[in-house]
Amino acid sequence: MMMMTQIPVLFLSLGYLQLGIQGFTPPNTFSRTSPLTPLSLSSQPTEEPELDEAEIQWDLFQKHHAKGSWKGIWTTYDYIGDVMDETVASVNYYTQDGTVEQTHSIVTGAKRSDCATCFDSMDIKEFPVAKYNKQTGFSKTRFAANAMVNGPSLLRSGVMATELILTYGDGRVRVTFQHAPVWEQGVEPGSGPPQGLKLVRTMVSREAQRDVPPTAETEAAVPPQTGNPTFYRPVPPFNWHKKWAGSSWTWGPQSGDKGWAIEDLEEEDAWQGIATVERWNLRLPGGIFMQAPRIITDFQAELCRLAWLPDDETLLRVEAGCLALQPMIMDDDQLVGFYPPSLASLRCDVLKKIGELDQVPSFVRDQMGENELIKPKAEEAPASPQAATPSVDNSSSQSATEDVKSSNNPPAAKATDVSTSASDSKDATSTPPESKGDQNDSGLDAIRDALSL
């Protein structure tokens, strides 16, 4: 009898790090009894060496991010989604003697040549950002599969910044949400502690390890190779609503790192296909969708989300639970203090399309109504030439409605909101339901298949 256990992160990472970035191959069969299945491990002892958390984080950082220069166009959007500013820049990682130095190169000016034998010139300023090594680790950065989260952290201006990054091939999408202090109506700003943090701007950058930043013109001139993303391509809205399967990497301060095999997801969990009014949403060309809380308070952790379709067969998602404005117990009753913002949860989903949806999604039913979704019956063939003559009766001239294609929301791993209790608010990632899993699998093969990109 096989003992069913949840895979520790050290085994999960071994299988993940050995394969590298390859074509994702979902399992051959998918159980429809539950959304998530913990990857099983046999009771036989393994001789694989164990990895601690610091090594896992460092290996993920070097594997997916610290790989040279990421060139892109940093586009800043305001609260209503209008473009505020655009900057050509790059994020650089230099590795030397086990230390990775991060810098930012900003283009401050450019001159375009007017002759065929001349070259354009650009004025670039490079700014140091940080240095990392395996011994010191990362203070405000967390990695999960091919995702990275920086923050939430406070800037000098008092704004809280949360950065989400997803990588695929030679490209990545980087999004930074910025929330500023806000006071209730009728309260003078700055007269007391803020009642919340309101989203004021969002920075989005499509970055690639190419000679020039990716644009529609450069990708049309030199199309990306297979396995690399095409940032500027048409993505129909129904591409989000498919059947998806793959893997999920979750982390919480109390639960730690865990791996899950995503087999079947419920419709309400497909947040990448639904733009709710309660949350700030922005969908950009090229298959990029992001969600963020409009206002963050001290009541519970709030989720910042990023979803990306690097190609029509792959869906990547990352979400980070953010805690802010948590009050401190002060000896002086006249003083009010807050703990620094912290990361309450992290989840990264790597999904592949396994087919089309079988049922009409609920949002289509709500908009069209049940009667309009009923497919009209085909007219019977006429029995005689006279019967084939068009009738004057208006009741027989019914117009056939179009078939409604089944395009349900793509499955996604559940992530429940954090409760108001102190213990639950530390971890905003939902606990996936129990499942039988694959009792015939030794465990490591399932990890390699589920977590290889």
TORROKOL-843672 format. One record per atom (N, C-alpha, C): x, y, z; residue in one letter. Coordinates in pm, whole numbers, plus 50000, padded with zeros to 5 digits. Atoms other than C-alpha are relative to their C-alpha. Layout:
BEGIN
XYZA...
***
This chain:
BEGIN
500854988050000M500005000050000M500885012450000M499174988250014M501435033549893M499565010750098M500304989349906M501635061150149M499935013249925M500224987450070M500245093850017M500505011450086M499464988549929T502265123950125T500155011449904T499794988350083Q502695158850002Q501495001749977Q498604999550036I505945165449822I500685011550070I499224988949946P508485185750019P500615008049888P499504991250105V509905215049832V501364995549950V498695004050046L513355199249818L499894989949886L500205009350110F512115170249603F499395007149881F500654992450106L509925193949405L501035007749919L499024991850068S512895215949324S501014991649925S499045008650069L515195187249234L499504996449861L500565003450130G512905175648958G499845012049912G500234987950078Y512215211348851Y501305005549944Y498764993850041L515815222848836L500804991249904L499235008850086Q517175192148657Q499565000949854Q500515000750136L514945195348351L500315012549919L499824987650073G515445231748260G498725004349932G501174994850070I513085251348037I499774991349877I500345009050108Q511545224947813Q498525001149972Q501425000350031G508205218247653G499244993250111G500815005649891F505595212347919F499164988649946F500805011650038T503955178147898T499074996750114T500925003249892P500795174448108P499854985050014P500225014249982P499975140548255P499034994649896P500825006350103N498265115648023N498535000250036N501395000349956T495095113548230T499805010250108T500334989949900F493375139548443F498704996150068F501195003449924S490925131148718S499095012150008S500974989249993R487765151948718R499315000350136R500655000649870T487005145049082T500405011650090T499574989149915S488945174149229S500885009449920S499214990450075P490675205949113P501494997750013P498585000849975L494065199649271L500374986650060L499515012749947T496075168549348T501405002150053T498634999349952P499105168749577P500854989549930P499135009450067L501985152849390L500464989550100L499775010749904S502455118749554S501454995449996S498655005249987L505675102749671L499924986450064L500075013549947S506255065849734S500724999350133S499405001849869S507315052550072S501454995549992S498635004350014Q510645040349930Q500935011850021Q499084988949975P513575061550051P500705004249872P499314994850116T515305083649797T501425003650036T498614996849979E519015089249758E500355013949948E499754986650051E518605124149613E500465009050115E499564990949894P520495150749811P498945010550028P501004990349959E518375175050005E500525014249976E499694985950020L518275212249929L499255008250103L500714991349907D517505238850184D499335011349924D500814989550063E515265268550117E500875010549932E499134989850058A518135292850053A500574995349866A499485005250127E519605270249783E498934999849893E501095000450098I516235265849617I499735013949944I500264986450045Q515625303349603Q501135005149911Q498864995450079W519115310149473W500034993349863W500005007150128D518865283449202D498895005249908D501084994650081L515495296749085L500355013949947L499594986650041F516915332049073F500984999349883F499025001150108Q519875321648858Q499414993549875Q500545007550113K517845298348638K499095008549913K501044993050076H515065322348536H500225015149988H499964985449998H516155358148608H501405005749983H498644994450006A519895364448660A500724994649877A499495005450126K520685358248294K500445011049904K499534989650090G522075390848160G499105012250004G500744987450012S520165421248034S498614997549945S501395000850044W516385423348005W499605013849948W500334987250061K515585451347760K498495001049977K501434998250018G512095466047743G499615014650004G500594986649992I509835496347739I499115000450124I500764998849876W508565506248083W498855009749978W501214991950023T504995518948043T499255001550131T500714997149875T503255535748336T498575004049969T501424997250015Y499445536248358Y499475006250130Y500624994149882D497335557448590D498844991250046D501065007949938Y494345546048793Y498904996249902Y501075003050095I491915547748499I500534992749876I499445007950108G494295529348263G500605007949886G499364991950104D495705558448061D501524999750017D498545000149998V499385559047968V500525013350053V499404988049942M501335583748182M501405002649946M498604998150038D504895577548070D500534987049939D499315011550058E507105554447864E501505002650002E498554998849988T510805548147917T500654987549943T499215011250051V513245526347724V501124997350100V499045003249895A515345508347982A500264985050000A499685014249987S516825474948082S500364997150145S499605005149869V517305454548398V501174990549976V498785007450026N520835440648411N500414991950123N499475008649894Y522235411748615Y501424995849960Y498615003650024Y526025407848633Y500454990350109Y499565010349906T527425376348794T501524999550003T498555000749983Q530955375748936Q500314994850140Q499555005949874D532495353849208D498844996650092D501135004149918G529145340549326G499085011150043G500834988549965T527625375349357T499335005349874T500774994550111V524915389249130V499695014650031V500274985749985E524775427049089E498905004049903E501124995250082Q521555442848962Q500145014949978Q499994985950037T521575475948777T498865002849904T501004995450096H519095496048573H500665009749903H499504990950104S520055512648243S498835007549940S501094991650047I517815541848146I500495008149880I499694991850118V517825557947801V499485014150025V500384986149972T517835595347865T499915008549874T500064992650126G518255606747504G500444991249886G499665007950118A518585593547151A500105009249880A499824992850125K519765606146814K499904990049886K500205008950115R518605590346488R500805005349881R499184996250115S520995590446194S499135000849874S500754998350123D519805601245849D500724994249879D499305006350112C522225580545639C500034984950022C500075014649993A522325543545558A501224993850066A498765005749944T525935538545675T500285004650141T499804994949864C525535556446009C499164991950098C500705007049895F524255543546340F499335010050093F500684991849900D521785557346589D500814999850129D499294998949872S523215569046920S498995002850111S500884998349885M521615568247264M500835003850122M499394996349872D522485584547594D499404991350109D500475009849902I522245558147866I500685002850134I499494998949863K522625561748241K499694987150074K500155012649928E523165531148457E500065002750150E500114997849857F522135530448822F500124986750074F499945012349921P523115504149081P498724998150081P501235003149927V520175486749249V500294991750124V499755008849886A521315457849469A501024989549960A499105011350019K523765429049513K499454988150078K500555012149939Y522775393249591Y501074989050000Y499215012249996N524585361649698N499254989650081N500725011149937K523585327849833K500025001250153K499894999449855Q524765335250187Q499025010050060Q500894989849945T522805367350244T498564998049957T501365002650045G519775356550041G499305012649952G500844989150049F516905379849955F499105004750113F500794994849888S515225402550207S498535001949964S501394997050039K512095413050014K499634993349868K500245006850127T512195389049716T499714985450024T500385014049987R510555355149679R499814994149861R500095006850128F510695329849394F499124987650014F500825012150008A508245302449293A499924996049854A499935004450139A508825282448975A500655011049916A499424989650084N509405308448700N499485013950035N500534987149956A507805337048898A500905006050108A499274992649898M509425363649114M499115011250052M500754989349936V507825387649361V500965008350083V499234990549920N509575418449499N499035008450083N500884992449913G507925434249799G498904991550059G500224985550002P505585446949909P501015007450088P499014992149927S508015473750023S499645014749987S500274985749997L507835510550112L501105007749930L499064991150064L509485536649893L500215012450087L499734988049921R510935569250022R498835009749998R501164991050011S507825587449904S498834995550086S501115005349923G505645566050132G499084991049922G500805008750085V504215546149841V500454985550020V499695014249990M504015508349872M500054994049860M499805005950132A505345489549567A500034984850011A500025014650009T504645453149476T500284996249856T499565003550134E506435438249176E499794985149975E500235013850042L505335406248996L500694997849866L499265003050122I507445389448725I499724985649960I500155013250059L506775359748496L500954998849882L499055002050109T509435345548262T499564988249914T500285010850095Y509085323747953Y500955001549883Y499044999150109G511825316047702G500975011450022G499104988649989D513865347247632D499275012850040D500774988249964G511115370647752G499384998950137G500704999649872R509335381148066R499105012350004R500904988849975V506545404048184V500195004350144V499764994649866R507185426648482R498975010950028R501064990649962V504405445748659V500275004950142V499824994149868T504735469648953T498765008150036T501164992749948F501665480949149F500475009550110F499644990249899Q502005512649357Q498745005150069Q501114995549917H499595520749641H500495011250092H499644988349920A499705554549816A499025001650116A500894997949885P498285564750157P498775008149962P501264993150026V494665576250153V499245001350131V500794997349881W492325591050413W498525000349964W501444999750023E488575589350452E499555014049963E500564987150040Q486395616750312Q499715008350124Q500194991149887G486355646350546G501175000550095G498825000249915V489685637550707V501145006749926V498894992850063E492575661050637E501174990649975E498855008750026P495385641550462P501225004150082P498844997549918G498375638850692G499695003950142G500354996349863S496435648751003S500054988250095S499945012149919G496595612851126G500484988449916G499575011650078P497525577851021P499044997249886P500895002850114P496155567350680P499044988650031P500995010649983Q493015546150668Q500174988849897Q499805010350102G494195526950363G501085004149902G499064997550108L496475524750061L499264998249868L500745000150125K494955533449723K500954998449882K499205001850121L496285522049385L500045013149922L499844987350070V497695552449206V500614998249861V499395002350131R499785538548919R500504985749991R499515013550028T500945506348756T501005000749885T498975000550104M504125500448558M500054986049940M499965012750072V504185472948292V501175000449903V498855000750089S507275461948104S500064986449934S499755012150078R507575436247826R501494999649970R498545000350007E511225426047846E500484987149934E499435011750068A513405402447644A501515001249997A498545000550013Q517025391747617Q500365000049851Q499764998350142R517375404747263R500855012449978R499144988750030D519445430847086D499305013350025D500784987749981V516665456747108V498764996650081V501245002849927P513575460347328P498914995149906P501055005250088P510585441147190P498955010549970P501084991450046T508165462146987T499284992849886T500725006150112A505605454546719A500855000049873A499174999150120E508075466046452E501154990050003E498865009149993T511045445946577T499574985449991T500465013750008E508995414146619E499494996649860E500405002550138A507555418146269A501214998249909A498805001250082A511035422646123A500754987150029A499305012349959V512595393946322V499064992450092V500945007549915P509895369846447P500754991750103P499365008249897P510795352746777P499994985249962P499915014250028Q511885316646755Q498994992350084Q500925008549926T509725287946874T500504998050143T499635000849860G509715286747252G500215013450065G499884986449949N510085324447288N498695007549977N501314993450013P507105347547341P499995010649892P500274988950091T505635370947082T499095009750075T500744990849915F504555401047286F498905007449925F500954992050077Y502745419847009Y499354991049896Y500765008850088R500285395346859R498545000850042R501434999749963P496475394046846P499654987850084P500465010749911V494995373547131V498495001650019V501454999149981P491225367447109P499634998250147P500395001449859P489415370847443P499624985950039P500405013649967F488165335147419F501204990850023F498835008249972N491745322447438N500244997950148N499865001749856W491565327547813W499104988950053W501025009349951H488575304247843H500184986449932H499725013350051K489965269547777K500104990350117K499675009849898K490635237447963K501515000250021K498594999049968W493955240748141W500394989450103W499465009549902A496115216148334A501495002650012A498574997749980G499575217948482G500394998550144G499465000849864S501235225448813S499885013550068S500084987949919S501145250649094S501034999350112S499024998749891W503835262249335W499445010350097W500564991049900T502505277749656T500995001750115T499174997049884W504225293849953W499215008450099W500564992049892G503085307550288G500975000350116G499074999249887P504935318850601P499924988050093P500155011549912Q503535289550796Q500064986849924Q500065012650075S502965263150526S501274997249922S498795001950078G506215268750334G499704997249854G500145002950142D506765257749974D499324986549981D500715012350033K504435231549828K499754999449849K500295002050141G503825216749484G498704992549982G501315006150025W500455207049338W499854997149852W500365003250138A499295189749022A498585004849974A501304994450032I496415209348872I499354991149895I500675009350090E493975185148712E498725005749941E501254994450050D490635202948684D499625011550091D500284988049922L489675237848796L498565004549978L501384995350010E486275252348868E499955013649931E500164987850080E484885281248671E500295012650080E499814987949921E484955306248956E501455002550037E498594998249970D488685300749001D500785006049883D499324994950119A489525313448651A499975015250002A500054985449984W490195349148761W500605007249880W499384993350114Q492295356548449Q499015003049888Q500994997350103G489125356248238G498865008750045G501104992249945I486925377348464I500555013150055I499624986749951A487315414848523A498925004950095A500994996249901T485435421348846T500065014950029T500074985749971V484275456148943V500705003150132V499424997549869E485555452249299E501515002049993E498564999250011R489145449949176R500395008249878R499464992650114W491275471148945W500534989949900W499635009550105N491765453048613N500575007549881N499444994450123L493865459848305L500424988349911L499665010350097R494055437547997R500685006749881R499194993950104L496745445547740L500164990549882L499765008750115P497435432747387P501174990650025P498945009849983G499595402047364G499734990150111G500335009949898G497775382147632G500535003250137G499564995849867I498605402047948I498795005250076I501134995949917F496065406148227F500495001450143F499574997649862M496565420548575M498825004750083M501004996049901Q494435425848883Q500715004850125Q499444994849875A495095445649199A498875005650084A501024993749915P493095457649499P499985015149979P500114985650014R491785492649458R500495007050127R499584994549872I492345499749828I500414988550091I499515009849903I494365479850083I499825005850140I500184996149861T493365482050449T500654989750091T499405009249904D494445464550767D499104988250032D500945010649967F491445441050765F500514986249958F499585013050050Q492965413250555Q501065001949892Q499044999650110A495625404550300A499265001249867A500584998150132E494865415349943E500924993949895E499275007350103L495915397349625L500315008949880L499564993950125C497945412949342C500274988749902C499965011250093R497725391549029R500525004349863R499534998250137L499355387948688L499824986949925L500185011650087A498365363848409A500555003449862A499324997750128W500185359448078W499824987849911W500055010350103L499595339547760L501195002149907L498854998250089P503105337647608P499794993849863P500465005450127D501615315747336D498584994850020D501415004049993D498175301747256D499784987250078D500135012749930E498885269047439E500455000750145E499404998949867T500455282147762T499385011550077T500524989749910L499025301448055L500865000150126L499214998049879L501235315248333L499285009950090L500684991249905R499825330948648R500845000950128R499374997949870V501265345648966V499125009350080V500754991249911E499515360949264E500735000950133E499314997349874A500915376449580A499035006350098A500824994349894G499055382849904G500795010250078G499294988949937C500025416350058C499305004050129C500484995049872L499625426550422L500605013750025L499534986449975A499865463350512A499165006450109A500674992249895L498915488150784L499624991550120L500245008049880Q499095461751055Q500475007950122Q499644991249888P499055481551385P500984993350095P499055004449899M501865478551636M499505003950139M500344996949861I501395477552011I501075009450054I499074989849955M503015509452141M499855002250150M500054996949857D503945517652501D499335013450025D500614986849988D502855553452446D498684999949924D501315000050065D499125555952375D499855011449900D500104988850091Q499715588752193Q500644997149864Q499315003450124L501765571451924L499274988849927L500605010350085V500475550551634V501094994849907V498985006050083G502775526251459G499464988549918G500405011050088F502485501151176F501214991249972F498975009150045Y504465470351090Y500285002449852Y499734998750144P506225471550752P499134990449920P500805009350082P504195456150468P500774987149975P499365013150012S504865419250419S499254991649898S500585009550095L504225391050174L499324988950079L500785010049926A501455368650310A499874986949926A500145012350078S501335343250027S500585002149861S499494999750137L502715334649685L499534987449929L500445011550081R501365312349411R500405002449854R499664999550142C502645304849060C499434987749933C500625010850076D500675283748811D500614999549860D499505002550135V502175268748494V499044990249935V501105007850056L499335255948276L500154998649849L500055002650143K498945240547931K498574996849960K501355002650049K495785239247723K499864985249964K500255014150029I494295204147708I498714998149922I501225001450077G491105211547516G499095012050015G501024989649993E488005232747475E499024996750112E500975001949893L485345237747740L498744993349946L501195007550040D482245215947733D498715007750024D501224993149961Q479735240047887Q500145014849974Q500034985650018V478705275747834V500335006650133V499654993649873P480335298048098P498845007850059P501114993649930S478105314048356S499815014549958S500174986050036F478865349648247F499295001449866F500754999850126V477535341047898V498534997650028V501395002549965R474365326748051R499365012250064R500544988249933D473925357748266D499695011249901D500194989150096Q474265381347970Q498944996949895Q500895003550109M472215362147714M498674994250047M501225006349953G469655343447922G499914985749953G500105014250030E468735306847920E499284997449868E500795002650120N466165309547637N500815002349873N499224997250119E468645324547392E501084989649976E498965010050015L471095296347456L499484987049943L500575012350052I468665269547336I500184999649849I499755001250143K469725257646994K498704996849928K501255002750070P466785259246747P500074986949924P500085012750073K465635226846587K500015002749850K499964998750145A466305221746219A498624997449942A501315001850062E463275224745990E499944986549929E500185012950066E461845192245857E500005001749849E499954999550147A462385184145490A498595000049943A501354999550058P459365192145269P499614986749938P500495012950052A457235162145171A499645000849853A500414998750140S456135175844831S500465013549948S499604987050055P456985204244592P499145011350053P500834989249948Q453955223344720Q500425003950140Q499604997049863A455215220045077A501285008250004A498744992550002A458525234844968A499785014749970A500314986050030T456755267044864T499985008050130T500014992149878P457365294845120P498585003150045P501314997649942S454385299045350S499885014550041S500264986349959V452775331945432V499865001150150V500215000149856D452285321545793D501255005450069D498864993949932N454525343746012N500564991150110N499535008349890S454755317346284S501094990449956S499005009550047S456915294946062S501305006749957S498794993050043S459485321945978S500805004450123S499194997149882Q461705319546280Q501465000849958Q498574998450031S465285331846260S500824991750097S499175008849916A467875307346385A501085008250069A498944993249924T470135319946655T501314992549982T498685006050016E473835313746640E500314990750115E499555009249894D475365285046831D500975007350091D499114993949901V477045295947146V501154990550024V498835008549980K480545282347158K500324999050148K499675002049859S481585267547485S501385005550026S498724993749970S484285290147617S500045003750146S500014997749856N484445286347992N501315006450044N498794994349945N486975303948212N501054989250015N498975010149983P490345285948214P500184996550145P499855004049862P490985265748523P501175006750065P498934993949924A493115280748792A499944995050142A499975004949863A494265270049131A499345009950093A500744991449910K492115283649411K500955007950089K499264992149902A493405311649628A498985008050077A501044993749922T490975321249899T500545012450069T499614988149928D490995354750074D500424996450141D499505002549866V492695357450404V498965004650101V500974996549897S490455357650710S500575010850088S499584988949916T490595384850968T500784995550121T499255004749885S492225362851229S501485002049976S498584997250011A495905368551302A500744988649936A499295011650055S496975333251214S499714998149853S500365002250140D495075330550887D500495011249911D499594988850083S496095365050768S501454999349961S498615001550037K499685353750749K500164992549869K499885008350120D498925330750457D498735001549918D501194997650082A496555341850181A499794989549895A500165010550099T497075311149966T499044989650051T500985009749958S494165287149975S500624986250008S499555013849988T494685251150083T499224991649901T500725007750100P493845229049786P499334988050063P500735011249943P491315201549848P500754987149986P499345013050003E492335165749911E499634992649872E500265008150117S492595141549624S500834987450008S499295012749997K493725106149561K501355000949928K498744998750071G496425116949318G500284987949914G499585011250082D498395091549120D500734990150089D499425009249905Q499025061749344Q501034990949936Q499045008450068N501115043949080N501275007649962N498874991750038D503625072249045D500995000650115D498994999549895S506905072749233S500165013950056S499934986549946G506655110349274G500935008949921G499054991350068L509785124149111L499665001749853L500394998650140D508565116648758D498845009849985D501134990750005A505325135048831A500465014350021A499494986449976I507295164748961I500655005449874I499294995250120R509485166548654R499025003449888R500984997250105D506485164648420D499185012350033D500924989349963A504375189148616A500685013450008A499354987349974L506995215748683L501005004149893L499114995950109S509085215848363S499265009249907S500644990150087L508365245548137L500354996849856L
***
